[in-house]
């Protein structure tokens, strides 16, 4: 078998045969680890929220200036706290929250009284659309930038293509968003600057997120592809067999370079769900990020905890899918699944 085949050839096997009985302990460890991550994220957020200044009860009934001192005195604040369970000991509130999380019940908002699940699922579609479209654009754009940084014979072209992702990641996201609004909304008047209605409102925020994701993907792929191109199978064996540079990159190097890309892709997916706060605020879009900011400001603990639990679940699910992707890309890991964790 040639050096190229031994390094990059992948035997096509269905997932059912790739994951044998030997992977059962590995899968169980991943599931236990996923549960522990969700519980740890929920627990850390729960106890950190109680050191924040503010009172959810006062946020629910209004500020002292809005109601007046006499009105506040007439309100039975202790009764409201008892009804919401905020007067219970902290450990009891924590255990009650964990029990609700285990059963899928996120409780009710302390401020609005609405079910937390309804508030999250009302804001979730806008964030999912924004994140999904940006990923669809950023992945091929990242691969294109990586190819431009390693394929052309011109060193100047490769240098510029490698410099662009590094330069963009150094720019603040809010600054890029404001710049796009100034150019395309205020100056040219082509696109709406704010809002969540219509496909036109997606173009500018998707551009900001897609360029950021493409820059991250390109940086990782450029580094990995350069390492693969310096390997003997790509630098010596492939040219000796008559394979062109582009064929070697696409057919062999990209597959080997996909491992770090999968890791960054998984992190990017998790970040997009809860990390669109700046973009949603700059473009005045409703979504999970905006809901998180408003809930923290109003000390709406149950909503914040529900969002954190959702983001943690997304992170661990994506992490498991990335590990499965490792198993599918490299048959050696199917025989030794413990290597995936390393």
Secondary structure in CASP SS format (residue, H / E / C, confidence):
PFRMAT SS
TARGET T0000
AUTHOR 0000-0000-0000
METHOD secondary structure of the structure
MODEL  1
X C 1.00
X C 1.00
X H 1.00
X H 1.00
X H 1.00
X H 1.00
X H 1.00
X H 1.00
X C 1.00
X C 1.00
X C 1.00
X C 1.00
X C 1.00
X C 1.00
X H 1.00
X H 1.00
X H 1.00
X H 1.00
X C 1.00
X C 1.00
X H 1.00
X H 1.00
X H 1.00
X H 1.00
X H 1.00
X H 1.00
X H 1.00
X H 1.00
X H 1.00
X H 1.00
X H 1.00
X H 1.00
X H 1.00
X H 1.00
X H 1.00
X H 1.00
X H 1.00
X H 1.00
X H 1.00
X H 1.00
X H 1.00
X H 1.00
X H 1.00
X H 1.00
X H 1.00
X H 1.00
X H 1.00
X H 1.00
X H 1.00
X C 1.00
X C 1.00
X C 1.00
X C 1.00
X C 1.00
X C 1.00
X H 1.00
X H 1.00
X H 1.00
X H 1.00
X H 1.00
X H 1.00
X C 1.00
X C 1.00
X H 1.00
X H 1.00
X H 1.00
X H 1.00
X C 1.00
X H 1.00
X H 1.00
X H 1.00
X H 1.00
X H 1.00
X H 1.00
X C 1.00
X C 1.00
X H 1.00
X H 1.00
X H 1.00
X H 1.00
X H 1.00
X H 1.00
X H 1.00
X H 1.00
X C 1.00
X C 1.00
X C 1.00
X C 1.00
X C 1.00
X H 1.00
X H 1.00
X H 1.00
X H 1.00
X H 1.00
X H 1.00
X H 1.00
X H 1.00
X H 1.00
X H 1.00
X H 1.00
X H 1.00
X H 1.00
X H 1.00
X C 1.00
X C 1.00
X C 1.00
X C 1.00
X E 1.00
X C 1.00
X C 1.00
X C 1.00
X C 1.00
X C 1.00
X C 1.00
X E 1.00
X H 1.00
X H 1.00
X H 1.00
X H 1.00
X H 1.00
X H 1.00
X H 1.00
X H 1.00
X H 1.00
X H 1.00
X H 1.00
X H 1.00
X H 1.00
X H 1.00
X H 1.00
X H 1.00
X H 1.00
X H 1.00
X H 1.00
X H 1.00
X H 1.00
X H 1.00
X H 1.00
X H 1.00
X H 1.00
X H 1.00
X H 1.00
X H 1.00
X H 1.00
X H 1.00
X H 1.00
X H 1.00
X H 1.00
X H 1.00
X H 1.00
X C 1.00
X C 1.00
X C 1.00
X C 1.00
X H 1.00
X H 1.00
X H 1.00
X H 1.00
X H 1.00
X H 1.00
X H 1.00
X H 1.00
X H 1.00
X H 1.00
X H 1.00
X H 1.00
X H 1.00
X H 1.00
X H 1.00
X C 1.00
X C 1.00
X C 1.00
X H 1.00
X H 1.00
X H 1.00
X H 1.00
X H 1.00
X H 1.00
X H 1.00
X H 1.00
X H 1.00
X H 1.00
X H 1.00
X H 1.00
X H 1.00
X H 1.00
X H 1.00
X C 1.00
X C 1.00
X C 1.00
X C 1.00
X C 1.00
X C 1.00
X C 1.00
X C 1.00
X C 1.00
X C 1.00
X C 1.00
X C 1.00
X H 1.00
X H 1.00
X H 1.00
X H 1.00
X H 1.00
X H 1.00
X H 1.00
X H 1.00
X H 1.00
X H 1.00
X H 1.00
X H 1.00
X H 1.00
X H 1.00
X H 1.00
X H 1.00
X H 1.00
X H 1.00
X H 1.00
X H 1.00
X H 1.00
X H 1.00
X H 1.00
X H 1.00
X H 1.00
X H 1.00
X H 1.00
X H 1.00
X H 1.00
X H 1.00
X H 1.00
X C 1.00
X H 1.00
X H 1.00
X H 1.00
X H 1.00
X H 1.00
X H 1.00
X H 1.00
X H 1.00
X H 1.00
X C 1.00
X C 1.00
X C 1.00
X C 1.00
X H 1.00
X H 1.00
X H 1.00
X H 1.00
X H 1.00
X H 1.00
X H 1.00
X H 1.00
X H 1.00
X H 1.00
X H 1.00
X H 1.00
X H 1.00
X H 1.00
X H 1.00
X H 1.00
X H 1.00
X H 1.00
X H 1.00
X H 1.00
X H 1.00
X H 1.00
X H 1.00
X H 1.00
X H 1.00
X H 1.00
X H 1.00
X H 1.00
X H 1.00
X H 1.00
X C 1.00
X C 1.00
X H 1.00
X H 1.00
X H 1.00
X H 1.00
X H 1.00
X H 1.00
X C 1.00
X C 1.00
X C 1.00
X C 1.00
X C 1.00
X H 1.00
X H 1.00
X H 1.00
X H 1.00
X H 1.00
X H 1.00
X H 1.00
X H 1.00
X H 1.00
X H 1.00
X C 1.00
X C 1.00
X C 1.00
X H 1.00
X H 1.00
X H 1.00
X H 1.00
X H 1.00
X H 1.00
X H 1.00
X H 1.00
X H 1.00
X H 1.00
X H 1.00
X H 1.00
X H 1.00
X H 1.00
X H 1.00
X H 1.00
X H 1.00
X H 1.00
X H 1.00
X H 1.00
X H 1.00
X H 1.00
X H 1.00
X H 1.00
X H 1.00
X H 1.00
X H 1.00
X H 1.00
X H 1.00
X C 1.00
X H 1.00
X H 1.00
X H 1.00
X H 1.00
X H 1.00
X C 1.00
X C 1.00
X H 1.00
X H 1.00
X H 1.00
X H 1.00
X C 1.00
END
